[in-house]
Amino acid sequence: MNWVHLVSYFFGGAFLANAIPHFVSGSMGRPFQSPFAKPPGEGFSSSTVNVLWGMVNAVAGYLLLLHVGEFDIKSPIHAGVAMLGALFLSVSMARHFGKFNGGNSPERQ
């Protein structure tokens, strides 16, 4: 097993995880933070920008998972590495975006 393939699967999972909040927020017509906002990653981008950014991330995840090496979803190593990438990025996003959306200290408002 080539370690480069595992790195690709890790980042493929991360890109797929990043696609979800952007695509869902955009599809719901809600603004969300993106790298294109001012300041990047903190300000809000339009719902259209988020749908497009979500799709770019989904395509990147697809390419990294299915066009580098021989990704096998039934392989615990392949799937596990992709899930670790998704988990790592998801927790990082939860902490980062929680600062702006109240998720880091969930007190009733």
N, C-alpha and C positions, 0 to 999 in steps of 0.2 A: 504494500500500500504506500503510495507516494504522499509525503507530508504536504506537498503543495496542494494536492487535491483536498486534503482535510482543511487546510486554511481557506480554500475556496468555498467549501461547504459551510464553514463557520460564518464567513461573510455573506454567503448566500442566505443563510437563515436570518442574519441581522438585517439585510436589505428587505427581506419579505416581512419581517416584523415592523420595520420602519414604514413600509407601504400602507399598513393597516390604518393607523390613526389619520394619516394624511388623506387617504382615499375615502375613508368613512366620514371624516369631518367635512371634506369637500362635497361629497355626495349628499350630505344632509344640509348643504348650503351654509355651513358655519365656517368662519375664519379660524385659522389655526397657525401656530408658529411654524416657520419654515426658514431654510437658509436664505431665502430671497427677501425676507422682511427686514425692516430697519428698527432696531439692530438685529442682525442675523440670529435666528434661533430664539429670539425673545419677543420681537414684535409679531403682529399677525399678518398673514398673507390671505388673499381672497380664497374663496372656496374653489374657484376655477384653478388657481395656481396649485392648490393642495391636491386636487384630483390629478392634475398633470404630474406633480411631483410624486404622488403615490404610485402612479403608473410607471414612471421612470424607475422607481425603487423595485417594483414588482418585476419589471423586465430584467433589471440587473440581478435580482435574486434568482430568477429563472435561468439566466445565462450562467451564473456561477455554479448553480446546482446541477444543471442538466447538460452543460456543454463543456465542462472541465472534468476530465476523468470519466469514470463510470459510476455515477451516483446511484446507489441502490437503497430505496426507501425501506426495504426489509432488513437492511444491515443495521444492527444496533450501533455500530461505530459511526456510520455515515449519518444516520438519522439523529443520533445523539449529539454529534458535533454540530449539525445544523440547528438543533434545538438549543444547544448551549449558546450559539451565536444569537439566536432569537431572544433567549432569556437575558443574556448580557446586555443587549441593546435595549430591550424592554425595561429592565430595571433602571438602566441609565436614563432613559427617556422619562420614566415615572418620576425619578428624583429631580431631573432638570425641569420638566414641565410642571411638576407639582409646586414649584416655587411660584409660578405664575397663575396657577389655576386652583390653588388651595388644597392640593392632594397630599402635601407632606405633613400637614397637621389637620386631619379631618374633623374639625370641630363644627358643630351645628351653627349655622348662621341665622 
